[in-house]
Amino acid sequence: MNALVRTSVSLAGLALPVASSIGSQRHAMVAVPLSPASRRGCTSVRRTGTAAVLRRDNALSFGPLSRLHRRVASVIARAAGDAEESISESSAVTVDTAGAPGVWYGRALLIFVAAAYGSLSVAFKYVYSLPGPPSAGTIGAVRGVIAALCFIPMIMNAKKGELEAGSMNINTEEGKKKFWLAAGELALWNLLAQGCCNVALLFTDATRVSFLTQASIAFTPVLCVMIGDRVAGITWVGCLLALAGVVALGFDGGGSAAAAAQSIGLNLGDIIALIGAAAYSLYIFRIGAFAKMKLPGNLTQAWKTVILAVLYCVWAAADAIKYATAAPGTVAAPWAGWTNPLAWAVLAFTAIVPGYLADVCQAKGQESVSASESQVLLAGEPLFAAVFGLVLLGETLGFMGLVGGAGLVVGAILCGVDDGSGKSD
C-alpha cells in the first residue's frame, strides 16, 4: 500500500504541503518557477487556491461549499508541471515519479470526486424528507462530530511533536495566540457558510443550492481587488457569467411551465444559499492570510473542525432548548426520527464519501491530471447534483435553470484559468 508523505513547496516564502505517494526509493527533484505576479497574496481565485495549506489534507469537510477549497489545491499540481520549462533556485518540490497513475485513471478518480461532492446537498435534502427530520443545527452537529473524530489521530500526533516542516512554532506564546485565533475564525466562517446551506435546503431544491454555491468563486476576486491585488480579465468574465447564471436561475421555476410562472425570482432558500457562498469566499480569503503566517495547515484544519463541531453542538442545543420551552405543538422536535437507521446511514455516507474518500481520490487523481483539466472535471459537481436530484428527489430544472446552471459552471471554469502569472490578461 502506498503511503502519503508530506513535502513542501517554497512559494513566495510559504511552506505548502504536497502529497506524494511512496512506492519506491526513486524520487525526482524539480524546481518550481515563480513569476513576480504569482508572489502576491490573492491575485485571483486560483491564486487564492495556493493557500490550500490549511485545507490540503482535510479528511472531512462540510457541504457543497467545500468543493471550492478542495479544488484550489490543484494550483500546486500546475506549479509542478510548469517547472519543466524553467529552473528556480528559490523553490523546489520533491515528488515521487515512480508508479504514477495513468491519466485516464486520474480522470476517472476526479469524475468520481465531482459525483461525490454533487451527492452531498442531495443527501442532506433526502434526510430532511424523512419522517421526523433533524433541524439544520442537529444535522450539522451530527456530521460535525463525525468529522472531528476523524482528526483525533492527527491531533495526537501533533502532541507528540510531529508538526509540518517549515511551519510556525505554535508552542510559543505568540504562536499559540495566532494559531487559536486562526482556527477559531475559520470555524466561524465555515459555520456561517455551511450553516446557510443547511438552512437553504429547507426552502429550496438541492439542485439549486448546488448550482448557486458555485457563485462563491465569483465573490473572491472582489475581495482581492479590495486589498489592491490584480485580478485577470478572464476571471472577471467568469464572474459575470456566474452572476448571469444566478439571475437565470432566479427566473426558473422548475420543469413545469405553471410552476415557472409562479416562481419568478430568487426564493428565500436561494438567497440564503448565496449568503453561504459569500461567507465561504471570505473563508477562502482568510485562509490566504493565515497561510502567509506559516501556520501548521493540517493541524489548524483539524482544530478548526473540532471547534466547528462544538459550534454546531451549541446550535443543536439551542434548537433542543427552544423545543423544550415552547408550547406543545408550536415547535418541531430537533430530531423526532433519530431512531431511523436510514437517516444515520445517509449522514455517515455524507461524512465518508463526499468527505474523506473524495479528498483521498482527488489527491491521487491530480498526480496525473493537469490543474486546468482538474478544474474542468471538478466543475461538473452541480451537474451530478442535478442528476441525483432528479433520480432520488424528483427535482427538475426548467430551461432557464439549465441556462443558469451552465453559466455558473462555465464561469467557475474561467475563474480557475488564471494562476496569477498574468498570462491570461
Secondary structure by P-SEA (a helix, b strand, c coil): cbbbbbbbbbccccbbbbbbbccccbbbbbbbbbcccccccccccccccccccccccccccccccaaaaaaacaaaaaaaaaccccccccbbbbbbccccccaaaaaaaaaaaaaaaaaaaaaaaaaaaccccccaaaaaaaaaaaaaaaaaaaaaaaaaccccccccccccaaaaaaaaaaaaaaaaaaaaaaaaaaaaaacccaaaaaaaacaaaaaaaaaaaaacccccaaaaaaaaaaaaaaaaaaacccccaaaaaacccccaaaaaaaaaaaaaaaaaaaaaaaaaaccaaaaaaaaaaaaaaaaaaaaaaaaaaaaaacccccccccccccccaaaaaaaaaaaccccaaaaaaaaaaaccccaaaaaaaaaaaaaaaaaaaaacccccccaaaaaaaaaaaaaaaaaaccccccccc
